[in-house]
Amino acid sequence: MRLKITKSKNASSLYVIKSTYKDGKHSSKIVEKLGTYAELSEQLGGRDPIEWAKEYIAQLNEKEKDDHAKVMVQFSPTKPIDLDKQRTYNLGYLFLQQIYYALGLPKICEEITQKHQYEFDLNSVLSRLVYGRILFPASKLSTYKLSSNFLEKPGFELQHVYRALEVIAEETDFIQAQLYKNSLKLSKRNSGILYYDCTNYFFEIEQEDGIRQYGASKEHRPNPIVQMGLFMDGDGIPLAFCVNSGNTNEQLTMKPLEQKILKDFGLSKFIVCTDAGLASNSNRILNDKENRAFITTQSIKKLKKYLMDWALSETGWRCGKDNSLYDLSALNEEEDYEKIFFKERWVKENGLEQKMIVTFSLKYKEYQRHIRQSQIERAMKAIESNPDKIRKSNQNDYKRFVKRNSFTAQGQAADQDIYCLDGELIAQEEKFDGFYAICTNLEDDAPSIIKVSDRRWEIEDCFRVMKTEFKARPVYLQRDERIAAHFTTCFLALLIFRFLEKKLNERFTACEIIHGLREMNALEIPGDGFVPTYTRNEFTDTLHEVFGFRTDYQINTNRQMRKVIAMTKS
């Protein structure tokens, strides 16, 4: 590289140029424009710009030389490796770290520390808890030990982890509010549509205490549980969460969290989308005021008879923006298989006026019948093998199809209970195959509302990721504040992970991402740098391209790694 000065009528401009050779021809290209002579004179405080430019270019040439220099490493076939000396480190967390810092979490930790005057490094603890939850999910003790796998050493002791949990629990609301505001700098948030859902997490310990209570377990486990409510924005990014005792009615969990969003997040205009389990009349009324609205699923089986008859009627159906009317009995199994038909009407009951939209799909009908047939086959096997062990089940369990009779066909008391399939129940359920209902107070067209409702699966996927990939349960902690902090770190991990998925343009599955980051290890060559031990592939190439730094050189020098670490924190 060398200096080039171009003169025009009004100024002299200084450039860094580099010679090139392509297709048998010599040429040159501009590497960097340094500025005009006058601009540089002013910036340099009177120092000669040409002299400064030559020194600057000399530094660039030296750096380029170092970057391209080969590193010679000597190994001995007879010398053992150092005793108790760690040799490999994970580099995958660096990509999480860049998002962590972009969300302003170090600044949030700094504000909390100043408020409470804690002596330990809260940011160091929190960041390791978050990275560990994604890459090496484990207990807090194991997370502390595993944090040594990261290239940067943890700046805390085990006791600080448990002290930090108490701080995190106390400041959870502040963390969530600040995170939302900071996230707006990272990406535009689709806060006009909010999805809410609630799930529960079980504990290994069997004793009830505090928020750890027995309740309706969605995983049907005989253990105490806590409930987690989660708001997600319209793009699938977590927004806010709450933790409630396991015996809380989940329909009561949405209002307090929504009020926090209204108060702390500065949001006022949005649509809340929920499933039928959270669609109490009071929750609908809550979002039937001011600038808010609701979209919720509706159980057709629980409708009043006149509405159920209307919903299941074969006539009066539409498709898309077509105004033509369709009869379900006249549908073509092949041509209409992928189509979604709908009908709508306004209903005013219980002090609330809302639009009911019912959809029908041949594809959905086939899916429901396939699921039921599998359940019927399981019920038949249970009857044939060991019917006495069949116990009362939930509404979606295959055991609901098993009917027990204590009397014979002649009406006499049987010597033993008689088990058979409940044909009447099967026939009753078949009537609803293919049908789906939504209620809303919006006046938008039905296809648009259906499209919004269809994305509810994404919030269910958030819970799936936390439970399976992040191993958020079973919960081993006992104190309420530590339990709350545990879910705060799970929420932060999920938020960072979703932003990572978006940066990767959702090209990879959650399993591929987590496994890929976990495998991105490097062997330390003392004094020289780090040699990657992972397999370079499409995922790692995409990561490096998107994040703007690389860890896949044959050897990453110490200087290169220091530069990478600095980039993740800028």
Beta strands, then each sheet from edge to edge (+ up, - down):
strand 1: 2-7
strand 2: 12-22
strand 3: 25-36
strand 4: 88-90
strand 5: 193-202
strand 6: 225-233
strand 7: 238-245
strand 8: 270-274
strand 9: 292-298
strand 10: 317-319
strand 11: 322-326
strand 12: 341-349
strand 13: 352-360
strand 14: 402-407
strand 15: 413-421
strand 16: 435-440
strand 17: 521-525
strand 18: 529-532
strand 19: 556-557
sheet 1: 1+ 2- 3+
sheet 2: 4+ 17- 18+ 19-
sheet 3: 7+ 6- 5+ 8+ 9+ 16- 13+ 12- 10+ 11-
sheet 4: 14+ 15-
end
